[in-house]
Amino acid sequence: MALWQEIVFLQKWFKGKWVVENVKSYYPPLWPPTKLDRHYFWSNFRIGDFKVERHFNICKARASTRKNQEEDVKELEEFHKIKLPVEAKNQRLLLRNCVYPPLGLHILNESKRNIQPELFN
């Protein structure tokens, strides 16, 4: 329920622009989100569509039966262009839950738009 508390708090009290992210869940969300890639986003501004292209199945990177976990981590690090420290715990989980950096930049750019013509239709 902490996720929903955060969204309600921001809707009620925060005067600036905000966005909350969560990886798509197995349960239906309480409020309709913007769905981009593997993530849900709730915000007080419109977030336009964004297509993420990947050349591997990110879901396979979570399979505990996969023989070479280091291979998964390497593939995800290359995809996200992130190099985690060797001592980082749960590297696969961290990388699987990351928002794709160009998608994060897209959301930041959407938040900077002063006029969102789609809202006037």
Order of alpha helices (4+ residues) and beta strands (2+ residues): alpha-beta-beta-beta-alpha-alpha-alpha
